[in-house]
Structure formats: structure tokens, C-alpha cells
Amino acid sequence: MNVLTISNSFGVDATRYLHQIARQEGVELNDACLYISGCVLERHYRNMISEERAYELFYNGSNTCFKVSMKEALLNRSWDIISIQQGSFHSAFPDKYDPYAESVAAYIRECCPKAKLIVQQTWAFQEGNERLDRVGFPSQAAMFAEIEKAYEKMVKTVDAEGLIPSGKLVQLLGENGIEKTHRDGLHVTKGLGRYALGLLWYRMLTGRSVANNAFRDFDEPVTEEEIAIATRLVESFQPVF
């Protein structure tokens, strides 16, 4: 399976361990991520039009140090899955999605008609972080409630074939005993946060259980108790395909 994520740092977080998690199960899954820090749908749209080599290319969780355009990436190989998402600061505001999401989705389908288009639902800022005030929300839960609505609309607008509920998983981690889900108020932690998202992507895309996945090569320590919580939560989600 070949997976392309047109994204930003949230896409890098979500796919950091995806290839390795799949490899532990004997599943051949290769993922590429197009990265620009903080990139929102409007900028993806403008990059699409300009064909600028604006993206850093991550492959199987590591930065290749190559710069590519969206078109070059789309035409590079036969992609099975292509994911798009909104930037975090625009994620709770539906008016920031249009018309960019629909235009980018149409372009993807024109370049890669055989690929399945999915959407990654991003997550809210950490409780108590000053960024919540900057975007006008009193709490993490309040921000995520609006994110859910915005992504539900986006999925319908672009006629996506599925949603990766990364934002929902981050909320559930915090509600189920994971004390630290964010590393800087914005991004998830490099250990448990990235691992949980990788498990979620693997389950949603392959339909397989993650209950006995043996991957443990984390960028920072993760306890077996945390692994058990993440695994249990991910198992509760129904796969996309």
C-alpha cells in the first residue's frame, strides 16, 4: 500500500511510526508526507496552482531533505491512499476550508484517479495553552467540538472515502489516563502521541487489529501502561475500508 499525505507537522506526527508499525505485522505500507510548517488548505491550493517545489518530503517517517511540488509527488507513483487536512489554526472554522478543500480534492482526483481520497481530522490545542485564547476558545473540548463539525462538513464537501479521526483519539487519550498528550501545546508527544496516531492510521487503512503490535522503537519513552491504553482506544474505532 502506498499512502501520500498532503499536510504539515500534524501529518508528520501522525505518520512518524506508520511504516514501522505495519512492518511489524508483515504488511508492506509505504507513506510519503508533504510538509510545510503550519500549512493550511489555502496554501496547499496556491502551491497546487504555482507548482512550486515548496514541500519537504518525508518518507516512511523520515525527512528525505528533498523539496518537491504537489504535482511531482502526485505523479511520482501509483498511490492507493491520499490524505488531506486543514491547518491547525484554521481547523475549527468551516469558512476557512472553502473553496480550497474542494479544489485540491478535484486536482488530486485528476492526477490520481485510482487513489482513494481520505481526510485526517486534526486535533485541538492543549488545555490551558495560550493558543486556545488566540483562536477564541475557552477550552480544548470547545475547540475540538468545532473541529469535529468542520471536518464532518469537509468530508461531505470533497466526497472523501473516509476520515481518520486523529483529533478524536487525542481527546480520548486525555480522558483515559494519558496525562500528557501534547509536547508543546500544539503537537502530540513524540512517543505515545505519535505512536497512538500511527496505530490509528494503520487500523483505519488496513482494517487489521493493533492489539498485539510489537513496535517499540519510539523517539521518547512510552510505558507499557500507556501502550495498553492507546491500543484499547484504537481498537474501538471502525476501519475506513
N, C-alpha and C positions, 0 to 999 in steps of 0.2 A: 504494500500500500504506500502510495506517495501522497504526502499531505503538505500543502502550502498555506501559510498563514500570512495574510497581509495585515500588518499590525503595528505594534510599538513595544515598549518594555513589558506590557502586560502579556503580549504574545510570547515574548522571550521567557517570562516567568512560567507560563502555562506549559511550554514545550521543552523546558530545560532537560527533563528526565524522560520524556515520552519515548524516544527511541530505545533507551536502555531498559525501560520497563517492559516494552514489547519484546525486546531481545531475550529477556529473562524467561519469557513464555514461548520462545521459539518462533515468534511472529516477526516477519520482515516488514517493518514500518519505518520509512524514512521521512523526516519532516524538515522543511525549509521555512524560515521565518524572515519576512521583510521588515526591517527595523528602522524606525526613526523615533527618537525620544519624543514622547507626548503626541505622536501623530494622530490627528483627528480625521474623520471622514472627508471633510472639505479639502484637507491637504492631500489625501490619497487621490481624490478626484483631480486636483490640479497636477499632481505627478503623472497621473494617467494621461492627461491631455498633453503635457510637455514631453513625456517620455524621458525625463531626466533620470540619470543614474543617481538617485537620491537615497537609496536604501542600502544599509549594511545588511549583508546576507548571513544569517545564521543557518547552520545545517547540523541536524541531529544534536542540537543543544549547544553548539559552539560557534563562535564568530569566525567566519572564514576570512574576514578582512577584505572581502571583495565588495565593490559597490555595483549595484545593478538597478535597472529601471523595472517598473512593474511589468511592462510588456516583455522584456527579456526573461524575467522569471516565469511568467505565464507560459511562454513558448518554449521554455528550456526542456521540458519533458512532459510526459502524459500524466497529469495529476489526477488522482482519484477523488481527493477532497480538497476544497479551497475554502478557507475561513476568512471572514471579515469581521470587524468590530468597530465600535466608536472609541475615541479617546476618552480618558477618564474624566477630565474636567467638563466634557460635553455630554457625558453618558446619561445624566438624569434629565436632559432637556430635549424632548422629541423634535422641537423645531430646528435643532442643530443637525439632525440626521438627513433631512430632505433639502434638496433633491439628490444629495451626494451618494447616499447608500444605493438608491435605485440605479443611478448612472454607473457606479462602479460595478454593481452586480451584473448589469447588462454587458459591460465591457468584458468582464470575466467569462461570461457565457459565450460571447462572440469569439474570444480567443481559445477557450477550453470547453467546447460544447459537451464533452463527455464527462466532465468533472461534476461532482455533487457540491453544491454551494451550501455552506453552513455558516452560522453566526456564533461567535463567542460572546456570551453575556459577561461583561466586566463587573468588577466589584466596587463596593463603596469604600470611602476613606475610613481610617481607623477612628474608633470612638475617642472623642476628646481632641482630635487633631485639628489644628487651625485651618486646614484646608476645607473642613466642613463649613466653617463660617464664611470662607471665601466664596463658596458656591451656594450659600444661603440655606443650609440645613442644620437643624438643631442636634441631630444625632446620626450615627451610622445607619440605623434602621430606617430613619426617614429618607435618607438618600437612596438606600437600596430599594425602598418601595417604589420610588420614581424610576430608578434604573430598570426594574422589572417591567414596568408599564412601557417604557421607551423601547426596550428590546422586544417585547411582545409585538409592538407595532412594527418594528423594523423587520422582524421575521416575516410578517404578512406582506409588508411593502415590497420586499425583494423576493418573495416567494421562495424562501430558503427551505432546504430539505431537512433542516434540523437545527437545534440550539444546543450549545454546550453551556450548561448552567454554572459556569465558574463562580459568578457572583453569589449565587445561592449557596454553593458549597462553602465559600468563605464565611458567610453568615452562620451556617450550621456548625462549622468548626468552632467558632467563638461561643456558640450556645451549648456545645457539648464537651467543654472542659479544656479546650486549647486556649491557654491564656494569651499567647502572642501569635497573632495571625499575620500582622504586618511588620515589616522591618524598619520602615521609615514613615509610617502613617499613610503611605500610598501603595507601595509594592508589597507583595506577600513575602514571608520569610524564605530564605534561600534553602532551608532544609524542609521542614514539614509543609510549609505553604506550597512550594513548588512541587513537592512530592505528591501532595493530595491532588493538585490540579493535573499533574501528569497521569495519575491513576484514573481520574475522571475522564480525561480525553481518551485514554486507552479503552476504558469500558464503553464510553459512548460511541466510539468509532468502530470498535471490533465486536461489540456485543458480548465480550468474554468477562468472566469473573476476575476480580483482582484479589480474591480472598487469600490466595497463597503465593502472591508475587514475592520473589526473593530479592528484588533490587534493594540495595542498601548503600550505594556509593554516593552519599549526599555531600553537598558543599559545606554543610554545617551539621552538627549532631542532631539526630532525631531519636527519641526514645521509642522503645517497643510499645509502650502505652499509647503514645501519640500515633504510631503506625496503626495500632488496632482501632483507634477512634476514626482515623481517616479512612481506613479500609471499610469499616462498617458503614460509614456515611456514603461512601462512593457506591457500595453495593446496593444501596437503597434507590439509586437512580436507574431509570429505564433507558437502555441504549437508544441512540438515534436511529440506527439501522438494524 
